[in-house]
Amino acid sequence: MSAHRSRVRLDEDELHPSLRDPVLGSISFLNEVMSRYPGAVSFAPGAPNLAHLADADLSRHIETYLAHVGRTRGVGADRARRLLYEYGPTGGIINDLVAGALRADHAVAVLPDAVVVTVGAQEALLLVLRALFRAGTDELAVSSPCFVGITGAARLLDIALAPIAETPAGLDLDQLTAACARARRRGRRVRAVYVAPDYANPSGSRMSLRDRVRLLNLAERENLLVIEDNVYGFTAPVGEELPALKALDTAGRVVMVGTFAKVCLPGARVGFAVADQPVRNAAGTPRLLAADLTALKSMTTVNTSPICQAVIGGMLLEHGGSLAALGRQRAGVYHRNLALLLDALDRHVAPWAPATVRWNRPGGGFFVLMDLPVPADAALLERCATEYGVLWTPMAQFHLDGGGRHQLRLSCSYLTPELIEEGVARLARFLRSLPASESVGTNRTVEDVTR
Ligand SMILES: Cc1ncc(COP(=O)(O)O)c(C=O)c1O
């Protein structure tokens, strides 16, 4: 008979330190606030618009994909269907379609072997970081503010971050060069830089073609790898599209990460990494970095659901093998919503706003940043939700250098035109209730970001 034992209690200090990092709590904090205020208009989530999900026809997409498998691999219907019911290859089953879409949409010429299909872009980021970072002296350069998915993944893997300031034209490349030199002086090295070249989350910044080329030259000079995450490029206005870094990458320095969440379906959780860098081993056997990412994936998620891959594969096939073709259809809603949000701010807030309340005007993407005269923290968000019924995202969680404390992020992607109008009217009432002129101290402001 076993003696009664008191239940074990784990000491937080003995768990991984990332669990105490505020960045890990940021997403659940917002979900929790949203669930407590279901009647609030929420400018918080950067989720795709629900209108797009209405035209998803999962069975049709799967049948389209199965017909493609039958045609291209010469297998019968039963064999093709079984592909979806089994575990399947770790690296993915729609790699040919992803490689085809990259060629058609971005003139990125990679073979299917260089593609790893992942559980969202998030898994791709985690695998890429795990593969590229070996020593404790390696640093990952990121913009500050930065998407929490990459800073959080770096925390999980104990990878040191080198924050680089951001301007409306993206990363400050002079600061990146200085960070490489600083690391070298301390016996460290910046191993890679994470870049979101088009309408970054959260800042909305966009790199010019000239800066994209400068970044690649800098990467060559400093021997850096570039992790490109271009989730919002599809929202570029027609005629203003710029080439992906990977398309300009003649030296093979760019590892590209992508997602089908924003254009196809977020619930499918399908993304990818493109890693065509050759890896040498002592025996001289060649392989691609993609094979290493696949080996890592075999110990994380084993494989990406073949059923979900078939849905995405079918959607690509139904749009001529192009993600951009579907992206162009989707982009209309985001252009409209961004214009409505900026227009509502101009009508409801601009006429009376003090100089301490201002916002940027990105040309695409999902997000607008706003400066406040007071700290945009959890307590203020709570007050805004309770008294005015509107939610937003505090910007401090995206910063690595203590910045953004007086800033909030407004996302327009998820809302209907009516809710954008109603939400901005509520936000305006809340903003009017703030003192006009508390100092913004040393925080960077939207003007710094937009200029
Ligand atoms: C910049 C950026 N990268 C990656 C992702 C995550 O993509 P996924 O949902 O495919 O993991 C997001 C989602 O918001 C994002 O904003």
The ligand as an ORCA input file, in Angstrom:
! r2SCAN-3c Opt
* xyz 0 1
  C       5.110     38.716    -39.172
  C       4.411     37.415    -38.919
  N       5.070     36.270    -39.135
  C       4.490     35.072    -38.886
  C       3.196     35.003    -38.416
  C       2.629     33.657    -38.022
  O       2.213     32.907    -39.058
  P       1.529     31.481    -38.755
  O       0.144     31.750    -38.309
  O       1.610     30.813    -40.088
  O       2.334     30.767    -37.723
  C       2.464     36.170    -38.182
  C       1.101     36.085    -37.655
  O       0.516     36.989    -37.163
  C       3.098     37.411    -38.429
  O       2.473     38.575    -38.186
*
